[in-house]
Amino acid sequence: METKKPSLKKTIVNVAVLLALIGLTFFIIFHNNDGFSPASVGDFVSKIHWPFLVGAFACMFLNIGFKGMSIGVLSRALGYKKGPLRNYAYASADIYFSAITPSATGGQPASAYYMVKDGIPISHTTAILSVNLLMYTASLMALSLITFILRPNLFAGIQSWIVKVCIIVGLLVQLLFLSIYVMIMVSEKLVIKIATWLVKIGAFFRIIKHKKEYIGRIDASVHRFKASVQLLSHNKKAMIASFMLNFIERIVYISIGVLVFYGALYNIPELAGVKINVIDIYALEAFCWFGSYCVPLPGAVGASEAIFNNVFSMVISNVVLLSSTMLITRGINFYISFLFAGLVTVIHHVRVHFLTKAS
């Protein structure tokens, strides 16, 4: 795993692309919905029952906290007792750089950089983040299984086949990752053999250049991942704790949208006729989250908003209220969360910079 200092130039470019996507998304949302405007969003916020809104923001902070706690549990299993604030900073770096990079590819390298700077060797940093990623993916698949078992009818009720495909593809991608992780632990040679075969096919059709370099990188990555998991596999308690913390992190994340919805339901007369229980809302929020994984855009901006509006149109018929619910939910669980995580990352970066300079 690379531990290069996050490039300022690349970060600026990534943020610019993200802002452009956000701007285009907001233009489309406001332009295509008659009667929907920033003023109507403000009116919607003022009507949300405030304890639910406070709860939604609390879940935003806790979402980062549980990710940090998982990193902390795995770090302690290898003998590194970092304080909760540092673990929170590592998690914030992951969330911030994941938000501004396609397919969330920038999160782990950024966390790794700060962990190494804080004295955790690269081999152990790789182990911690690799196992945390494994447990994150496993918790996602566990949650998706529970959701489909409890509420298959809600998935069937989604009107758009495109959204259904997004949800299925998003989950299949994560299932593929989890399968690869498990296969590496069972037979790394088989994984390398399959990957080498795929690279050779890509090279034959001139999709992949530098075949030997690709195969070498795959070989190194597979061996590194297996060594990382083996480093922590002796500590079953830490592995189970990491899984549970990642699972709770996902529940807390989904709870942001649930609280926004019920805060609106509590106080807005136009939603008084909506009859739906809390499990249904959690399931709908989960489907929105699953669907976002099929879109390799920074933060799945644009796609997440479209998926949310389509999924929740089953329970909210008023377009203005539907789009307002979506914007406040996304505003807290992505836009404000990403800005807050960025602020924490900047503060930690400055701290690391001055500590390095002092030593």
C-alpha positions, 0 to 999 in steps of 0.5 A: 500500500502506498503511503505517499503524502497526498498530492495538493495538485491532485487533491485540487483537481479531484475537488474541482471535479467533485464540485463540478459534478455537485453543481451539475447535479443541483442544476438538474434537480432544481431545473427539472422539478417544478416548484422546487427551489432553495427556498423550499428546501429551507422551508423543509428544514425549518419544519423538521422536528429538531431532535431528529435533525440533531440525531441525524448530525450525531449519526454523521459524527458517530459514523466517522467515530465507528470507523476510527474505532475499528482501526483502533481495535486492529491497531491495538491488536498489533500493539499500537495504542493510538488515542481516539482522536488519532483514530478519528483523524485516520477515519476522517482522511479515509472518508474525505479522500474516498469522497473526492476520488473515483470509486473511493480509491484515495481513502486508504492510501491517505489513512496509511500516510498518516498512520505511518507518520504516527509511527505504525510501520507500513507492513502493520498499517497495510495489515490494519487497513486491509483487514478493516476493508475486509470487515467493511465488505463483509458487513456490507454483504451481511446487511444486504442479506438481512435487507433482502430477507426482511423486505424483498417486496420493497426491492420488487416495488422499485419502479425503475429497472435501471435502479434495480440493476444499479442495486444488483450490480453494486452488490455483485461488485462488493460480493466479487471483492469479498470472494477474491479476499476469501479466495486469496486466503484459501488459495493465493496461487489460484487467484494469481493464476486467474488474474494472470490469465485475465491480464494476458487476455487484456494484453492480447486485445491490446487493452492492457500494456506492460503485461509483465508489470501488471502481473508483478503488481498483482502478485505483490498485492495478493501476497501482501493482502494474505500476509496482512490478514495472517498478521491479525488472524490470530486475534479473533476478538479483534477481527470480530470486533472490527466486523461488528464496528463496521456493521454498526457504522453502516447502521449509523450511516443509514440512520441519518436518512431514517431520522431525516425522514421521521423528523419530516413525518413528525412535523409536516402535514403533507406527509401525515398520510404516509404509513410506513414502519421503521424497518421499511425506511431502513430497507429503502435507505439501504437499497439507495446505499447499495445502488451507489456502489455501481457508479465509479464517480466521486461520492457517486454524486448525481447517481445517489440523488437519482436513486434516492428519488426513485426509491423513495417515490414509493412513499413520498408522492410530493416532488418538492418534499421528496427532493427536499428529503433527498437533499437534506439526507445527502447533505448530512451523510455526504456533503457536510460529512465530507467537509467535516472529514476534510476539516479534521484531516487538514487539522491533523495534517498541520499537526503532523507537519509541525511535529515532523518539523520539530523533530 
